[in-house]
Amino acid sequence: MADLTKTHGALDYAAFWHRYLLAHRKPETRAMHYCGSLLALGAVVLAIATGDWLWVLASPLIGYGFAWTAHYGVEHNRPETFGHPFWSLISDYRMLGLFLIGRLGAHLAAAGVGR
């Protein structure tokens, strides 16, 4: 595996993105992330549409519920959320966006993840 550290042992985002993709090798893991991410966004939309802010609280439970189930049940690895929660959240939606526009394959290939 490539060196994941930059100066002073700190992980930079490019290295994190590479590691994130490696932690999402299986298409089933990625699919569960997409479902969780979209449903979490839907919960936020419901909160805005209905004024019921409990949906905002439900949003991360829904999103992470799908993601963590995928990591523990499918991928059999530790979610990146625990080490870098902000970068992990950004990467969840980056991965979803790249998938939706058909550009995720190039990123996966560059990280050494086969289809």
C-alpha positions as CSV (number, residue, x, y, z in Angstrom):
1,M,0.0,0.0,0.0
2,A,1.2,3.5,-0.7
3,D,2.5,5.7,2.0
4,L,-0.6,7.3,3.6
5,T,1.2,10.1,5.4
6,K,2.5,13.5,4.5
7,T,4.9,15.5,6.6
8,H,4.9,15.0,10.4
9,G,2.8,11.8,10.0
10,A,-0.4,13.7,9.2
11,L,-2.7,12.1,6.6
12,D,-3.6,14.5,3.7
13,Y,-6.9,14.3,1.9
14,A,-5.5,12.7,-1.2
15,A,-4.1,9.9,0.8
16,F,-7.3,9.5,2.7
17,W,-9.3,9.3,-0.5
18,H,-7.1,6.5,-1.7
19,R,-7.5,4.7,1.6
20,Y,-11.2,5.4,1.6
21,L,-11.6,3.8,-1.8
22,L,-9.6,0.7,-0.7
23,A,-12.0,0.4,2.2
24,H,-14.9,0.3,-0.2
25,R,-13.7,-2.4,-2.6
26,K,-16.9,-4.4,-2.9
27,P,-19.7,-3.0,-5.1
28,E,-22.2,-4.1,-2.4
29,T,-20.5,-1.9,0.2
30,R,-20.6,1.0,-2.2
31,A,-24.3,0.3,-3.0
32,M,-25.2,0.3,0.7
33,H,-23.4,3.6,1.1
34,Y,-25.3,5.1,-1.8
35,C,-28.6,4.0,-0.3
36,G,-27.7,5.4,3.1
37,S,-26.4,8.7,1.7
38,L,-29.5,9.2,-0.4
39,L,-31.9,8.2,2.4
40,A,-30.1,10.5,4.8
41,L,-30.5,13.4,2.4
42,G,-34.1,12.5,2.0
43,A,-34.5,12.7,5.8
44,V,-33.2,16.2,5.7
45,V,-35.6,17.1,2.9
46,L,-38.4,15.7,5.0
47,A,-37.3,17.8,8.0
48,I,-37.5,20.9,5.9
49,A,-40.7,20.0,4.1
50,T,-42.6,19.0,7.3
51,G,-40.9,21.1,9.9
52,D,-40.4,17.9,11.9
53,W,-36.8,18.3,13.0
54,L,-36.6,14.8,14.3
55,W,-35.8,13.8,10.7
56,V,-32.5,15.8,11.1
57,L,-31.6,13.6,14.0
58,A,-32.6,10.5,12.0
59,S,-30.5,11.5,9.1
60,P,-27.1,10.4,10.4
61,L,-28.6,7.3,12.0
62,I,-30.0,6.2,8.6
63,G,-26.8,7.1,6.7
64,Y,-24.4,5.5,9.1
65,G,-26.6,2.6,9.7
66,F,-26.3,1.5,6.1
67,A,-22.6,2.4,5.9
68,W,-21.6,0.6,9.1
69,T,-23.7,-2.4,8.2
70,A,-21.8,-2.6,4.9
71,H,-18.4,-2.4,6.6
72,Y,-19.1,-4.9,9.3
73,G,-21.3,-7.3,7.3
74,V,-20.0,-7.1,3.7
75,E,-16.5,-5.5,3.6
76,H,-15.4,-6.8,7.1
77,N,-13.4,-3.7,7.9
78,R,-13.5,-0.7,10.2
79,P,-15.4,2.3,8.9
80,E,-13.2,5.3,8.1
81,T,-15.7,7.5,10.0
82,F,-14.0,6.7,13.3
83,G,-10.5,8.0,12.3
84,H,-11.6,11.0,10.1
85,P,-15.3,11.7,10.5
86,F,-15.4,14.9,8.4
87,W,-13.3,13.6,5.5
88,S,-15.4,10.4,5.6
89,L,-18.6,12.3,5.3
90,I,-17.2,14.3,2.4
91,S,-16.0,11.2,0.7
92,D,-19.3,9.4,1.1
93,Y,-21.0,12.1,-1.0
94,R,-18.0,12.4,-3.3
95,M,-18.2,8.7,-4.0
96,L,-22.0,9.0,-4.6
97,G,-21.6,12.0,-6.9
98,L,-18.8,10.3,-8.9
99,F,-20.9,7.2,-9.2
100,L,-24.0,9.1,-10.4
101,I,-22.0,10.9,-13.1
102,G,-20.2,7.7,-14.2
103,R,-16.7,8.8,-13.1
104,L,-16.1,6.6,-10.1
105,G,-14.5,3.8,-12.1
106,A,-11.5,5.9,-12.9
107,H,-10.9,6.7,-9.2
108,L,-11.4,3.1,-8.2
109,A,-8.9,1.9,-10.9
110,A,-6.4,4.5,-9.8
111,A,-6.6,3.2,-6.2
112,G,-6.2,-0.4,-7.5
113,V,-9.8,-1.4,-6.9
114,G,-11.1,-3.8,-9.5
115,R,-14.7,-4.0,-10.6
